[in-house]
Amino acid sequence: MTGVEKAFLEIEGGQRVPCLFNPSELQLTRSNSWAGVPMPGRGVPRLRYTGAVSGVLKVDLFFDTTSDGTDVTAHTGKIVALMDVDPKLPGSDEASHNLRPPYVTFHWGDLHSFKAVVTDLDLTFTYFSGTGTPLRATAALTLRQYEESQAFGRQNPTSGTPRPHRVHRVQSGETLDRIAATYYGDATRWRTLAAANGISDPLSIRPGSLISVPRSDQ
């Protein structure tokens, strides 16, 4: 997609795992712990702050290699590997079994998440070639905050950029003019979508693919 920042995961040590498509949404959860001591004969106790709980970032990533027919596990395998222990990480000691997976940071343009570890991964393969090669998959990631740090550099993934965009996942049977009607109330603005995504054939968009939707005031 032309002119759109691509999201990626930065692994401890600096290696990057690029996202084939930008996510359509991110979910951030934070909570604080408060406690009160109930006393017989008294009403609601006054709460006392007992500390912060690690933040959680949930993101769904989409992978699709139907355009070239290559095995999509070449990409999803890098996500699965984020849950494996790495004896080369600082502080690791195989003799004492003090090993851990790496921490990661999610980046998307001006958005930078806290350092986090992958606590849960739900990987689903949704499309295969005639020979059984997986070509499409979704990965639901749960990232839990690894250490104290700022939650995000910017709360809005597109804030600070001159041309903020929304992202739409194409559904079966959808066309550019129908998507334009949904977001702009004007089906003739399909050309805006085509230009923003470098689409030369408006009839060639595939179900499951992600397209950038410029704001209506652009």
C-alpha positions in Angstrom: 0.0 0.0 0.0 1.4 3.3 -1.1 2.4 5.8 1.6 1.3 3.7 4.6 3.6 3.0 7.5 4.0 -0.8 8.0 3.9 -2.2 11.5 6.6 -4.5 12.9 7.6 -6.3 16.0 11.1 -5.5 17.3 12.7 -8.4 19.1 15.1 -8.0 22.1 18.5 -7.4 20.4 17.1 -5.4 17.5 15.8 -7.9 15.0 12.6 -7.0 13.3 9.6 -9.1 12.4 7.5 -7.2 9.8 3.8 -7.4 9.6 2.5 -8.3 6.1 -0.6 -6.2 6.8 -1.3 -3.5 9.4 -3.8 -4.5 12.1 -7.3 -3.1 11.9 -7.4 -2.4 15.7 -5.3 -2.6 18.9 -6.6 -3.2 22.4 -4.7 -1.9 25.4 -5.7 -2.9 28.9 -4.2 -1.4 32.1 -5.3 -1.8 35.7 -4.3 -0.8 39.2 -4.7 -2.9 42.3 -6.6 -1.5 45.3 -7.5 -3.2 48.5 -9.6 -2.5 51.6 -10.0 -4.4 54.9 -13.7 -5.0 55.8 -14.5 -4.6 59.5 -17.4 -6.0 61.4 -20.1 -3.4 62.0 -18.6 -0.9 59.5 -19.6 0.0 56.0 -17.5 0.1 52.9 -13.8 0.3 53.8 -11.5 3.0 52.4 -9.4 1.6 49.6 -5.6 1.6 49.7 -3.5 1.6 46.5 -1.4 -1.6 46.4 0.4 -1.2 43.1 0.1 -1.3 39.3 -0.6 -4.4 37.2 1.3 -5.0 34.0 -0.4 -3.6 30.9 -1.7 -5.9 28.2 -1.7 -5.2 24.4 -3.8 -7.4 22.2 -3.4 -7.4 18.4 -4.6 -9.6 15.5 -2.1 -10.0 12.7 -3.1 -11.1 9.2 -0.9 -13.1 6.8 -1.6 -13.8 3.1 0.7 -15.3 0.5 -1.9 -16.2 -2.1 -0.3 -13.8 -4.6 2.9 -15.8 -4.9 1.8 -19.2 -3.6 4.6 -19.4 -1.0 4.1 -21.1 2.4 2.7 -18.6 4.8 4.5 -20.3 7.7 7.6 -18.6 6.6 6.1 -15.5 8.2 3.9 -17.0 11.0 6.9 -19.1 12.2 8.7 -16.0 13.2 5.7 -15.1 15.4 5.6 -18.6 17.0 9.3 -18.4 17.7 8.7 -15.4 20.0 7.4 -17.8 22.6 10.6 -20.0 22.6 13.3 -19.6 25.2 16.6 -18.1 23.9 19.8 -19.0 25.8 21.6 -16.1 24.2 19.6 -13.5 26.0 21.3 -11.4 28.7 21.1 -13.1 32.1 20.5 -16.6 30.7 22.1 -19.5 32.5 21.4 -23.0 31.1 23.1 -24.7 34.1 20.5 -23.2 36.5 17.7 -23.4 33.9 17.4 -19.6 34.1 16.1 -19.1 30.5 13.3 -17.1 29.0 11.8 -16.0 25.7 12.7 -12.5 24.4 10.8 -9.3 25.1 9.3 -7.5 22.0 8.1 -4.0 21.2 5.3 -3.3 18.8 5.9 -0.4 16.4 3.6 1.3 13.9 4.6 4.7 12.7 4.6 7.0 15.7 3.2 4.3 18.0 5.7 2.4 20.1 4.4 0.0 22.7 5.9 -0.9 26.1 8.5 -3.7 26.2 6.4 -6.9 26.4 6.5 -10.6 26.3 4.1 -12.8 24.3 2.0 -14.6 26.8 -0.7 -16.0 24.4 -0.8 -16.9 20.7 -3.8 -18.1 18.8 -2.7 -19.0 15.3 -5.3 -20.1 12.8 -4.7 -21.1 9.2 -7.7 -20.2 7.0 -6.8 -21.0 3.4 -4.7 -23.7 1.7 -3.5 -24.5 -1.8 -4.7 -27.6 -3.6 -1.6 -29.4 -2.3 -2.2 -28.4 1.3 0.2 -25.6 1.6 -1.1 -22.9 4.0 -1.5 -19.6 2.3 -3.5 -17.5 4.7 -3.5 -17.2 8.5 -4.4 -14.9 11.4 -2.5 -14.6 14.6 -4.1 -13.3 17.8 -1.3 -12.0 20.1 -1.4 -11.1 23.7 1.5 -9.0 24.8 2.1 -8.4 28.6 4.2 -5.5 29.8 7.7 -6.7 30.7 8.9 -3.8 32.8 7.9 -0.3 33.8 7.8 2.0 30.8 5.5 4.4 28.9 2.5 2.5 27.5 2.6 4.2 24.1 4.6 7.0 22.4 1.3 8.1 20.9 -2.1 6.8 21.8 -3.4 7.1 18.3 -1.4 4.9 15.8 -1.8 7.6 13.1 -1.4 10.7 15.2 1.4 13.0 14.1 1.3 11.9 10.5 0.2 14.3 7.8 -2.3 11.9 6.3 -4.0 9.8 8.9 -5.7 6.7 7.5 -8.1 4.1 8.7 -7.7 0.4 7.7 -10.5 -1.8 6.3 -10.4 -5.6 5.9 -12.1 -6.6 2.7 -15.1 -8.9 3.1 -16.3 -11.5 0.6 -18.3 -9.8 -2.2 -17.1 -6.3 -1.3 -15.9 -3.9 -4.0 -14.2 -0.5 -3.8 -17.3 1.4 -4.7 -19.2 -0.4 -1.9 -16.4 0.4 0.6 -16.4 4.0 -0.5 -20.1 4.2 0.1 -19.7 2.8 3.6 -17.0 5.3 4.7 -17.8 8.4 2.6 -21.5 7.9 1.7 -20.4 8.3 -1.9 -19.7 5.2 -4.1 -18.0 7.4 -6.7 -15.1 8.0 -4.3 -13.7 4.5 -5.0 -11.0 6.3 -6.9 -9.7 7.8 -3.6 -9.3 4.3 -2.2 -7.6 3.1 -5.4 -5.1 5.9 -5.4 -4.3 5.6 -1.7 -3.6 1.8 -2.1 -2.0 1.8 -5.5 -4.8 -0.4 -6.9 -4.9 -0.3 -10.7 -7.8 -2.8 -11.0 -10.6 -2.0 -8.6 -12.1 -5.4 -9.3 -9.0 -7.3 -8.1 -9.2 -6.7 -4.4 -9.2 -10.0 -2.5 -11.3 -10.9 0.6 -9.2 -10.7 3.7 -6.8 -8.1 2.4 -6.4 -4.7 4.2 -6.8 -1.4 2.5 -6.0 2.1 3.7 -9.0 4.5 4.0 -8.0 8.2 3.9 -10.0 10.5 6.1 -12.9 12.2 4.4 -11.3 15.6 4.8 -8.2 14.7 2.8 
